[in-house]
Amino acid sequence: MKQYNFWSYRESACKLLQGNIPEHVLSNTDFWTLAQADAMFPLLWTSLTETQKDTARPWLLNPMNERVFVADALRLKHATSRVLRAYHDANIPIICMRGLAVSEQLYPKSYLRPHTDIDILFDKKHLLMAKQVAGSVLHYRPINAYPMLFKLGDIPLDLHIEPIGSERIQAWKHITPLHADDFFKFSQDGKIAGEDAKIVDPRVMLPYLCFHALKHSFERLIWLYDIALLAKKIEEQSQWDEVLEGIVEYRLERPCFYALSYVEAHMNTPIPAFILEQTQPKMGFIEKRLFKRFMNHEIIPYMAERLFARMLPSVRLRISFWRETIYPREEIRAQVAGGGCVKCNFIRTRLKQITRALWAMSREIIQIIRA
């Protein structure tokens, strides 16, 4: 039986999404375990069952699987509905980022896009009241180590005053001028989870989703599939000129080029040639190798940090970015430490990460020399 890692899993998943079903995925538990971890299980399961209705795989084709997907989706939908209604009643304008906003707007069935938390964006002037609504009205419990994170049961509510997280990683504000104001400026009235909500225009949403996927080193295939579905919607509505304006204005050409190149090559997504031409960054020898590895489905360690450093406009800012990345401010150190003695656990964790990074870099250098 084929042994899967994320590299081969991604290649097979992309083929399955296009209806080209590798025989070994039908009963390979490694593949489906990775799909579960990647939030792709409902999508891949549905794609398989639609083309393999007569396949005798009871453990895979059991109708109970779909009921589990739907039950989880309804639970998050109900929670999101409560959040939207509470902030609407408190007269605090909010944007629902990713999560249900993506699943309801882009997917044929919202349960095909699993999500486990609720991310909302609002103006900084509403910060105090927003926290009061989360705690006093919605009864979400604040998480001490995370000042903007609340939780009710197993559902986190993450508050944001900046869409890219620059309030947490200061260097990111030098990468893109994308701010909360842009989300509210380029949005339309609509419905999410049955409640009145702002629907963000593709002009902002596509570069934002590409930035977010890169921020996490493109480590989840579901984020790239979100981008693929949004790109198809943009193509259908002939909005590429408008979207390109947003990409250039927010200086997010590099993450958009990476993400759009991938979905065009592996997810049968129509991307106009002029979009890829005008977003393609200048690449040195090392980045060309990174891009090639990414296009070959590889999960590249610390890809986000390496590409973000290239996006900063000066050497001084790059040095500042690396300093903040290696030794961030106290809030981030507490998150990295994960509890206990913050100083001890952070240093121990960071040393392990630096060791892994140096080992990965040394392997790449050896491969370059051999090539």
C-alpha positions in Angstrom: 0.0 0.0 0.0 1.3 3.5 -0.9 2.7 5.4 2.1 1.6 9.0 2.1 3.4 12.1 3.2 2.0 15.6 2.6 3.8 15.9 -0.7 2.2 12.8 -2.3 -1.1 13.4 -0.5 -1.4 16.9 -2.1 -0.7 15.6 -5.5 -3.3 12.8 -5.1 -5.9 15.3 -3.6 -5.6 17.7 -6.5 -6.1 14.8 -8.9 -9.2 13.6 -7.0 -10.7 17.1 -7.0 -10.5 17.1 -10.8 -12.1 13.7 -11.1 -8.9 11.8 -11.8 -9.0 9.3 -9.0 -5.8 7.5 -8.1 -6.8 3.9 -7.3 -4.8 3.7 -4.1 -6.8 6.5 -2.4 -10.0 4.4 -2.3 -9.0 2.5 0.8 -5.7 4.1 1.9 -6.2 5.2 5.5 -3.0 7.4 5.5 -4.5 9.5 2.7 -7.8 10.1 4.5 -6.0 10.8 7.8 -4.0 13.5 6.2 -7.1 14.8 4.5 -8.8 15.1 7.9 -5.9 17.0 9.3 -5.9 19.3 6.3 -9.7 20.1 6.6 -10.1 18.6 3.1 -11.9 15.4 4.2 -15.5 16.5 3.4 -14.6 18.0 0.1 -12.5 14.9 -1.1 -15.1 12.5 0.4 -17.9 14.2 -1.5 -15.8 14.3 -4.7 -15.1 10.6 -4.5 -18.7 9.5 -3.7 -20.1 11.6 -6.6 -17.9 9.6 -9.0 -17.7 6.3 -7.2 -21.2 5.7 -6.0 -21.0 1.9 -6.5 -17.7 1.4 -4.9 -18.0 -1.0 -2.0 -16.2 1.0 0.7 -18.6 1.0 3.7 -16.2 2.8 6.0 -15.7 5.6 3.5 -19.2 5.8 1.9 -21.2 5.5 5.1 -24.0 8.2 5.0 -23.2 8.8 8.7 -20.0 10.6 7.5 -22.1 13.3 5.8 -24.3 13.7 8.9 -21.2 14.4 11.0 -20.0 17.1 8.5 -23.4 18.7 8.5 -23.8 18.6 12.3 -20.4 20.3 12.9 -21.2 22.9 10.3 -24.6 23.7 11.8 -23.0 24.0 15.3 -20.5 26.6 13.9 -23.2 28.3 11.9 -25.4 28.7 15.0 -22.4 30.1 17.0 -21.6 32.6 14.2 -25.2 33.7 14.0 -25.2 34.5 17.7 -21.9 36.5 17.3 -23.2 38.5 14.4 -26.5 39.3 16.1 -24.8 40.4 19.3 -22.5 42.8 17.6 -25.3 44.1 15.4 -27.4 44.8 18.5 -24.4 46.6 20.1 -24.1 48.8 16.9 -20.5 47.5 16.3 -19.9 47.0 12.6 -17.9 43.8 12.1 -16.5 41.7 9.2 -16.7 38.0 9.5 -13.3 36.8 8.2 -12.8 33.5 6.5 -14.8 30.7 8.2 -18.5 30.8 7.4 -18.1 33.8 5.2 -15.9 31.8 2.8 -17.9 28.5 3.0 -21.3 30.2 2.4 -20.1 32.5 -0.4 -17.9 30.1 -2.3 -18.9 26.4 -1.6 -22.0 24.7 -3.1 -22.6 23.3 0.4 -21.2 25.1 3.4 -20.3 21.9 5.3 -17.7 21.1 2.7 -15.5 23.8 4.2 -14.8 22.9 7.8 -13.7 25.6 10.2 -13.2 25.5 13.9 -13.2 29.2 15.0 -14.9 32.5 14.4 -12.7 35.5 13.3 -14.2 38.9 13.3 -12.7 42.3 12.3 -13.8 45.7 13.6 -12.5 49.2 14.0 -10.0 49.8 16.8 -12.3 52.4 18.5 -14.7 49.6 19.3 -12.1 47.4 21.0 -13.3 47.8 24.6 -16.9 47.4 23.8 -16.2 44.4 21.5 -14.5 42.6 24.4 -17.4 43.4 26.7 -19.9 41.9 24.2 -17.7 38.8 23.8 -17.6 38.3 27.6 -20.8 39.7 29.1 -23.3 39.2 26.2 -22.0 36.1 24.4 -20.4 34.6 27.6 -17.1 33.7 25.8 -14.3 33.3 28.3 -11.1 35.3 27.7 -7.9 33.4 27.3 -5.2 35.0 29.5 -2.2 34.4 27.2 -4.1 35.7 24.2 -5.6 39.2 24.8 -7.9 39.0 21.7 -9.0 35.4 22.0 -12.1 34.2 23.7 -13.6 30.7 24.0 -17.0 29.2 24.6 -16.7 25.4 25.0 -14.5 24.3 22.2 -15.3 27.3 19.9 -12.8 30.1 19.8 -13.8 33.7 19.0 -10.8 35.6 17.7 -11.0 39.4 17.7 -9.1 41.5 15.1 -8.5 45.2 14.7 -6.1 44.6 11.8 -6.8 41.9 9.1 -3.1 40.9 8.6 -2.3 40.6 12.3 0.1 43.6 12.3 -1.0 44.3 15.9 0.8 41.1 16.8 3.7 41.0 14.4 4.7 44.7 13.9 6.9 44.1 10.8 3.9 42.9 8.7 2.6 46.5 8.5 5.6 47.3 6.3 4.7 44.5 3.9 1.2 45.6 2.9 -1.0 48.7 3.5 -4.1 46.5 3.7 -6.1 47.7 6.8 -9.5 47.1 8.4 -10.8 50.2 6.6 -10.3 48.5 3.2 -12.6 45.6 4.3 -15.4 48.0 5.2 -14.9 50.3 2.2 -15.0 47.4 -0.3 -17.9 45.4 1.0 -21.6 44.9 0.3 -24.6 44.2 2.6 -25.5 40.6 2.6 -26.3 37.6 4.8 -24.1 35.2 6.7 -25.6 32.5 8.9 -29.0 34.0 8.3 -27.9 37.4 9.8 -27.2 40.8 8.3 -23.5 40.9 7.5 -20.9 42.6 5.3 -19.7 40.6 2.3 -16.2 41.6 1.3 -15.5 42.3 -2.4 -13.0 40.1 -4.3 -10.8 43.1 -4.8 -9.9 42.8 -1.1 -10.7 39.2 -0.3 -8.5 37.5 -2.9 -5.2 39.3 -1.9 -6.1 38.9 1.7 -6.7 35.1 1.3 -3.4 34.8 -0.5 -1.6 36.7 2.2 -3.2 34.6 4.9 -2.2 31.3 3.1 1.4 32.5 2.8 1.4 33.7 6.4 1.0 30.0 7.2 3.5 28.8 4.5 0.6 27.4 2.4 0.6 24.5 4.8 -3.2 23.7 4.3 -4.5 22.8 0.9 -8.0 24.0 1.9 -6.7 27.6 1.9 -5.5 27.2 -1.7 -8.9 25.7 -2.7 -10.7 28.7 -1.2 -8.6 30.8 -3.5 -9.3 28.6 -6.4 -13.1 28.9 -5.9 -12.8 32.7 -5.5 -10.7 33.0 -8.6 -13.4 31.0 -10.6 -16.1 33.4 -9.2 -13.9 36.4 -10.3 -13.6 34.9 -13.8 -17.3 34.3 -14.1 -18.1 37.9 -13.0 -15.2 39.4 -15.2 -13.7 41.2 -12.2 -10.0 40.5 -12.8 -9.1 44.1 -13.7 -10.6 45.3 -10.4 -8.9 42.5 -8.4 -5.5 43.3 -10.0 -5.9 46.9 -8.8 -6.3 45.6 -5.3 -3.4 43.3 -5.5 -1.1 46.1 -6.7 -2.4 48.6 -4.2 -1.8 46.3 -1.3 1.6 45.2 -2.6 0.7 41.6 -2.4 1.8 40.5 -5.8 4.2 37.7 -4.5 1.7 35.7 -2.4 -1.0 36.1 -5.1 1.4 34.9 -7.8 2.4 31.8 -5.8 -1.2 30.9 -4.9 -2.7 31.7 -8.3 0.0 29.8 -10.1 -0.7 26.7 -7.9 -4.4 26.7 -8.4 -4.1 27.2 -12.1 -1.7 24.3 -12.5 -3.3 21.8 -10.0 -6.9 22.8 -9.5 -8.1 23.5 -13.0 -8.7 27.2 -12.2 -8.8 29.7 -15.1 -6.3 32.5 -14.3 -5.7 35.1 -17.1 -2.2 35.2 -18.3 -1.9 39.0 -17.7 -2.7 38.4 -14.0 0.3 36.0 -13.6 2.5 38.3 -15.7 1.8 41.4 -13.7 2.1 39.7 -10.3 5.2 37.7 -11.0 8.0 38.9 -8.7 11.7 39.1 -9.5 13.2 35.9 -8.3 16.8 35.0 -7.6 18.2 31.5 -7.9 17.1 30.4 -4.4 13.6 31.7 -4.7 13.1 30.1 -8.1 14.0 26.8 -6.4 11.5 27.5 -3.6 8.8 28.3 -6.1 9.5 25.1 -8.1 9.3 23.0 -4.9 6.0 24.7 -3.9 4.6 24.0 -7.4 5.6 20.3 -6.8 3.3 20.2 -3.8 6.0 20.4 -1.2 5.5 21.9 2.2 8.5 24.1 2.7 9.7 24.9 6.3 9.6 28.6 7.2 8.5 29.6 3.7 6.4 32.5 5.1 9.4 34.1 6.8 11.6 33.7 3.8 9.2 35.2 1.4 8.0 38.0 3.7 11.7 39.1 4.2 11.8 39.5 0.4 8.7 41.6 0.4 10.1 44.2 2.9 11.3 47.4 1.2 14.7 47.9 3.0 17.5 46.0 4.6 16.8 47.8 7.9 13.2 46.5 7.9 14.4 43.0 7.0 16.8 43.0 10.0 14.0 44.2 12.2 11.6 41.6 10.8 14.1 38.7 11.6 14.7 40.1 15.1 11.0 40.2 15.8 10.5 36.8 14.3 13.3 35.1 16.4 12.5 37.0 19.6 9.0 38.6 19.4 7.3 40.7 22.1 5.9 39.2 25.2 2.5 38.2 24.0 3.9 36.2 21.1 6.5 34.6 23.4 3.7 33.4 25.7 1.9 31.9 22.7 5.1 30.1 21.5 5.8 28.9 25.0 2.3 27.3 25.3 2.1 27.6 29.1 4.3 27.1 32.1 7.4 29.2 32.5 7.2 31.5 29.5 10.9 32.3 29.5 12.1 28.7 29.8 9.6 27.2 27.4 10.0 29.9 24.8 13.8 29.6 24.7 13.5 25.8 24.6 10.9 25.9 21.8 12.7 28.6 19.8 16.1 26.8 20.0 14.4 23.6 18.6 12.8 25.7 15.8 16.1 27.4 14.9 17.9 24.0 14.9 15.3 22.6 12.5 15.5 25.7 10.3 19.3 25.5 10.1 19.2 21.8 9.3 16.6 22.5 6.5 18.7 25.3 5.1 21.9 23.2 5.1 20.1 20.4 3.2 18.9 23.0 0.6 22.5 24.3 0.2 23.8 20.8 -0.3 21.1 20.2 -2.9 22.0 23.4 -4.7 25.7 22.5 -4.7 25.0 19.1 -6.1 22.8 20.5 -8.8 
